[in-house]
Every structure is written in C-alpha cells, then in structure tokens.
Amino acid sequence: MEFVLLFVFLGLTALGVPVAFALCLAAATILHFFMNMPLVMVSQMMYAGIDSFSFMAVPFFMLAGSFMSAGGVTGRLVNFSQALVGSFTGGLAQAVAVSGMFFAAISGSSAATTAALGSTMVNEMEKKGYSREWATGIVAAGGTVGIVIPPSITLVVYGVIADTSIGDLFVGGFLPGLLMGVSMMLVSWWLAKKSGLKAEGTFSVSALWKSFKDSFFALMTPVIIIGGIYGGIFTPTEAAAVAAVYGIFVGMFIYKELKLRDFPKIIFQAVIGTTIIMFLVGAANVFGWLLTNLQIPHHVGAFVASLTNSPILFLLAMNVLLLIIGTMVNASAAVVILTPIFLPVAKSLGIDPLFFGVLMVCNLAIGCITPPVGLDLFVASAITKVPLEKVMKASLPYLYALLASLLALTLFPDIITILPKLLAS
C-alpha cells in the first residue's frame, strides 16, 4: 500500500496534475482498492483538516495585504526604502530588497511581494542604468522573504499542522527574513561595483524623515499584529482580522487611495487564494492520515536513526531534500506533505519544532526562484516580459546568497529562536 500510495501521487504529479488533486486521488485509490472504505471519507477528512479557527487567519491576511496594496501602501514603502538605502552603490537594487522585507510584513505571500515590487521598481531601475534582466532578477529574489517575515501564510499552515504557536513562529521569522534581505543587498552592492555603477545621489535625513512619516501607518501593520498577539490582546486569527480592517482604514481614510469599487476585485482575489490553500490543506490531511495509518513516519524515523543520531547532519540532509522538493512543489504544499513525516524525526533528535518550522519555510522560500515551479520567477517574468530563462540567470547570484543564509540559519539556530525566547521570558 505504501508503494502504491507514493507511486500514484508521484506519477500524477509528474503528469502535471495539481498537487491537491494528486493527493486526493492517491488517497482515494488506497481507501477504495486496498482498505475497502467508502470514498465519502475523503471529503469528510478534508473538511476535518480545515475545520480550524486558526485557518481563518489565511483569508484575513490575504485581505489585509490586498487592501494595503490597493490603498497606496506599496508606493510609500518603496519611497521609504529608496530614501533609506537609495544613495548607496546599487541603491535601487538594494531598495528592492528592503522594499521586499517591508511589503512581506504586510502581504504574507511571496508572489504578492514579487508582483508589488515588479510593478513599481523595474522601470525605475531601467531608467537608472540597470539592465531589465537584472532588475527582474532582484525583484523575483526579493519576493522570497514574503513567506518568511510575518505575517506569513505558510507559517500559519505549519503552525496548525505542527500544533506550534503561530505567534512564536511569526517572531522567529523576523531575523531569518532580515538575514535573507541583507544578503541580497550585499549581492546588489557587489554587482553594482562590478558593473561600474556609482552611488545614486546623497543621503538626506530630511527626505528619510518625510518618507518615514508618509509610510508610518503602513509600517505599523506588523507592530500591531505581533504586539497584539504577544500583548495578549488577540489571537493570531483575530490579529489577521484586525490587520484586514486596519488595511481598509488606512487605504480609505488616511491615504485615500482605496475605493469602494475596488472591494469586489480584492475580495474575489482573496477568496480564490484562500480556496486554493484550504483545498490543498484538506487534501494533505487525507494523505497525512494514510501516511500515519501506514506508519510511514515511523519507518522514516527508524531509517534516519539507523543512518545518524546527529541533529546537524539530519538538518543538512533535510536542507538538501527540501531544496530538491522546492524545485517541484510550492511551499505550502511541501509543508502540508512533509511536516507529518519529518517533524516526529526532528523531535526525536531534540530539535525545537519552532526552529524546524521556520528553517523549513526559509528553505522552501528559496524554491520560489528555482525552476521548474519557481513561482516568483513566473510572476516577475510575466510583469516585465523578460524571458524566463533570462530571469533565472539574473537571479542566480541572489540564489547563492540565500543558500549561504540558509546554511547560517542551520548552523546557528539561535538566529531563529532568540527573539521568541526573549519575548517569552
């Protein structure tokens, strides 16, 4: 049964069947032909998998990001980023990385972050002497932090599946996201030096202060979310709802760029995005139930234990595996499939579930710019009309920087765990 389950799933995925449908069909095959169970169990277990209060955070965070983007937040964050680092060598390219970190703290999605950066930065970079390919490459790479820096939808999914505090996961994602962003800034500086680009203008305190005041209400979004959760004011799910209402308030009454006529489109986009994620989680719940029933996590744990008892070697092996899987499966899908298999092994080796989850998401974020499923590559290419293969080539230096950041996170777990520990004490 184990062989048939995995063979059907991998075979359907290889044929291009969407992951959620492949999970359901593989599970249905086993239930019907091997376990003689009614197929209605598939829909029942799918519903049970998403019947969670915590999952209500997903549509609200999507709404918050969409309301903020439509309400004029993106442009203000970009202006603040340019005022902050735009005067350095390769300043505009560095501003893309900084803007990515800021917008990630609002959107919770790598694709949304990439789209926001691509629509605002590429043409401006081209005017300043950057090649369109380079601009598209940094935009695609800059979007990766969208699922690392809170509020991250992928971290919400992991938190529910792993029964780990979503608030702690959010806080744990701050420093890794910052590390990834800084590493991309350094690459941009080096490439600019190599290309002979000079510093762009001079640093101005008054311009920085003006742009900070203009973007203040946007920058307050992550403060409200994390502060409210750790202050005991609301749960992560309630924080998501507050963020959505706050996005409406800022867009309509402060920046005055969000209109009532925009609401149907924004809500429809959030519904589509939420449906995709919820269907995937429900399908993975059926698949995960079968994996547990067939004792596959136990067999995997025994196999790993026979190879090594070293947490570091296990994590390095997981990094390699996740990097490979990230080239074929999107981050949320990988989390719902792999967490029930490998989290028990990680716990048996004394690895903190919080650290393991954030490291997994950071790893899978890199998959957003690795073909053939690199979603950010496709989004950036579609916006800028640069051929996909050229976007891939331009993003390679940033990919190497992100891999170096991943290695640092693996070898120094405190980068992930120190903030949650400090806030809990």
N, C-alpha and C positions, 0 to 999 in steps of 0.2 A: 504493500500500500504506500509506503514511504516513497519508493521509487516511482510509482505511477503518479502520485501527487506532484512530485517535483518535476517529473518528465512532462506532464500535461501543462503545468504552469510555465516552465521554461520554453516549451515548444510553442505555446500560444504567444508568449511574449516575443519570441524570435520571429514569429509570423506578423508581428505588428499589432496584435490585439492589445488594446489598452490594459494597463496593469490591473485595474479594478475588476474588469470583466474576466481576465485570465485567472485571478484569484478565485472568483466565484465559480467559474466553470471547472477549475481543478478540484475545488472542494465538493461541488455537486457531483462530479464523477465518482469520487470516493464514497460519498454518502449513498449514492444510488446503487452503484455496482458492487461495492465491497461491504458496506455496512447495512444495506437494506433499510435505510431510513428515508422518510418522506422528504421530498425536495423543499417543502414549505419551511423546513428547518433553516434553510439558507436565509430566507427573508427574515425569519424570527431572530436568528443570531445577528444578522446585520443590524436590525433595529436595536437589539440589546447592546450592540457595540457602540452606538452613537447616542444612546439614551443616558446622557450625562450632562449635568448642569455646567461642568467646566467647558464642554464643547460649544456652549453658547458664546464663548469668547471669540470664536473664529469669525462669524459674520459681523460682530460688532467691531472688531479690529479692522476688518476689511472695509467696513463703512467709514470708520474713522480716517483711514488712510485716503480713501476716495474723496471724502468731504474736504479734508485738508488740501489735497492736491487741486481739486476744483476751486477751492476758496482762495487761491493765490499764495499758498504757503511755499510751494516749490521754488518759485522765483525769489522769494525773500531769503530762503535758506541758501540758495546759490549765491546771492549777493553777499550774504554774511560770510560765506566760505571764501569768496574771492577777496573780500576785504581782509580776511584773516591770513591767507597764505598766497594770495594772487601776486604779491610783489616779489616772491622768491623765483629762482630759476625754475622754469617749468611750472610756474604758479598756477596756470589754468588747469593743467593736468592734475596738479595736486589738489586744486579746488574741487575737481570731480570726486576724488577720493573722500575729501572732507564732506562734501555735499551728500555723498552716498551714506556716510555714517549718520549725518543728521536726518536724512529722509528715512533711513532704516528705522530710526527711533519713532517713526510715525506710521509707516506702511506695514511692517511685519512681513513683507514679501520681497524676494529678490527681483522678480520680474517687474513689479510695480516700481521698485527703486531704479532699475535699469531704464525703464520707459521714461520716468521723470527726468533722469539725467540726460538721456539721449535727446529728448525733445527740447532741452534748454541749453545744453553745453556744446554740442558738436559743431554747430555752425559758428559759434563764437570762437572756438578753438581754431577752426579752419581760417578765420579772419586774422588770427594772430600768428599764423605760420606753421601750425601743426598740420600734419597730413590727416586727411579724413579717416584713413585706416587706423592711425594711432589714436585719434580721438574716439573712434568707435571701440577700439580695443580696451581703453581705460574705462569707458562707460560700461562695457559688459563686465569687466572685472570689478568695478566699483559697486555693482549691484549685488555682489555675493554676500556682502555684510547684511543684506536685507533680512536674512533668516537667522542671523546671529545676534545682532543688537536688539534688545527688547523694544517693543513687544513683537516677539517672533511667533508666527503661527505654527511653524514646525516645532518649536519648543513647547507650545501648548499641546500639540499632538503627543509628543514624547512624554510630557508630564502626566497626561491622562493614562496613557498605556503603561508607563512605568510606576504609576502611583507616587510620583515625586512632586514636591512643592513647585508649582509654576512660578510663584514669586521668587523663590531661590534660583530657579533656572534663569529667569529674566536677569536677575542681578549677576549671576555667574556668566552671562553672555556679554556683559559690558566690556571688560578688559580684553577678552579674545577678539571681539569686534574692533576695538580700538587698535590692538596689535596688528590685525589684518589691514586696517586702513592705513596705519603709519607705514607698514611695509610697502604698500602700493605707492605712497607718497615718495618714499625713498627711491623706488624704481623710476618714478616720473622725473625726479630730480636728476638721477643718473642719465636717463635717456636724453633729457634736455641738454645737459652738459655735453654729452656725446654728439648731439646734433648741432651744437653751436648756438642754441637759443639763449638769449640773455634774460636777465631778470626783467620782469614786466611791471614797470612803474616803481613807485616808492610806497613804503608802508605809511599809512595815515591813521593816527589814533582817532581823529575826528570822524573819518569815514567808517572806521570799525565800530565806533560807538553808535553812529547813525544807523548802520545796518543791523547792529545788535538790537537797538530799540525797535526797529521795524520788524524784526523776526522774533521778538521776545515771546509773543504768545504761541508761536509755533514751537519754539524751544522748550516751552513749559510742558508740552504734552508728555514726554517721558517722566518728567518730575512728578506730575500729577498721578501718573499710573503707578510708578514704583513707590512714591511717597505714600499714596493712598493704601497700597497693599501692605507695606511694612508698618504704616501707622495704624493698621487695624481698622481703617475707615471702611474699606470694601474689599471684597474678594477679587481675584483676577478676572472673573467673568463680569462682575459689576464694574470693575475698572475699565473693561472694554466698552461697556455701555456708556460709562461716563465719558470716555475718550470720543465716542461717536457723537454724543450730544455736544461736547466741547468743540469738536470739529465743525459742527453746524453753527454754533455760536460765533466762533472765530471767523469762519468764512462769510457769514451773513451780516454780522453786526460790527465786526472790528475791521476786517479787510474789505468787506462789502463786495466781494467778487463771486460769491456763491449765490445763485438764484434758485427760486422755487422750481423753475423749469428744468433745472439740472437734476432734480431729485429722482425722477423715474429712471434715467440712464444710470445714475450712480447705484441706486438700489438694485436694478436689474443685474449690473455687473457683480455686485456683492452676492446676490442670490446664485448666479452661475458659479462663481468661485467657491462659495460655501458648499453647493451641491456636489461639486467635483471632489472636494476634500472629504465630505461626510460619506459619500458613496465609497470612496477609497478606504476610509477607516472602517466602515461597516463590512466591506469585503474582506479586509485584513483580519477582522475579528473572527470571521468564519474560518479563514485559513489558519489563524493562530490557534483556534480551538482544536482543529485537527492536528496541528503540529504537537500540541501538548498531549492530546489523546494518544498520539502515536509515539510519544516520549522522545521526539526528535531533539528538543533542547537538552534532555538528559544525555542522549548519545553524543551530542556535540560537546557537552561539558566533559564527559568522560574522555573523548578523543583529545580535547585540548589539554586536559590534565595529564594524559599519557605523553604529551609532547613537551610541556613545560609547566612549571609552577611559578614562573616569573611574571609578575604583572606588567613589567615594561615590555617583555617580549610579546606578551599577549596583545598589548595595546599597539605595538608596532605592526604586528600581523593584522590586527583589526584595521589599522590605517590603510594598509595595502589593499585589503579586501574591500573596504568602503570606497577607496578611490576608484577601484575597478567597477564596483557596482554603481557608483555615482556617474559613470560614463554611460550607463544604460537605463537607470531608473531615477526619477526625480526624488528630491529629498524627502518629502512627506511619505511617499510610497515606500522608500527604503526604511524609514523609521518604523512604520507600522509593521513591516515584514520582519525586520531584523531584531528589533528590541526584544520580543518574547524569546528569541533564540539565544542571543548573546548576553543579555543583561544578567540572567542567572549565573552564567560563567564568570562575568565580571565581579559579581557579588561574592562568589566562592573564592575569588582571588583577593578579596579585600578592597576592591576598587569602589570608590564612592559613586552611587548611581547618578548623583548630580554632575560630578565631573565627567562620567562616562557619557551622559546625555549631551552635555554641551560640546564635548570633544567630537561626538558622532555628528552633531549638526554642523560644526565647523568643517569637518571633513566632507560632508555631503554638500556644503555650500560651494566647495571648490568644484564639485561636479556640475555646478551651474555654468561653468565656462569650459567644460571638457566635452568634446563630441562623443557619440552622435546625439546625445539627448541634452546637451548644454543649453538650457532654456534661455539664459541671458544672452548667449551668442545669437540665437534666432531673433530675440526681441531687438537687440541692438542693430543687427543686420537689416531687419525689416524697417526700422525707423530711419536709418541713414542710407539705405540702399547700397551699402558696401557688400560685395560678395562674401558669403560665409567663410570661405577658406582664407580670405584676407583678414577677416576679423579674428579668426583663430590664430593666425600668425602674429598679429599685433598684440594679442592678449597673452602670448607665451611668457614674456618677461614677468608679467604680473602673476601668472600661474606659478612660476618658480618662487616668487616672493611669498605667495600664500602657502606653498608647501613648506617653506622654511618656517613660517609662523606656526603651522600645524605641528612640526617637529618640536618647536619650543614649547608649545602647549602640552605635548605628550610627555616631555622630559621634566617639565616644571608645572605640576598640577595646581600649585598654589595660585597661578595666574587666574585660574577659573574659580577656585574655592575660597580665596581670601576675602572677597567682598561679602559673600553670603555669611561667612563665619563672623566677620566684624559686625554686620548688621544684626546677627542673631545674638551676639554677646551683650 
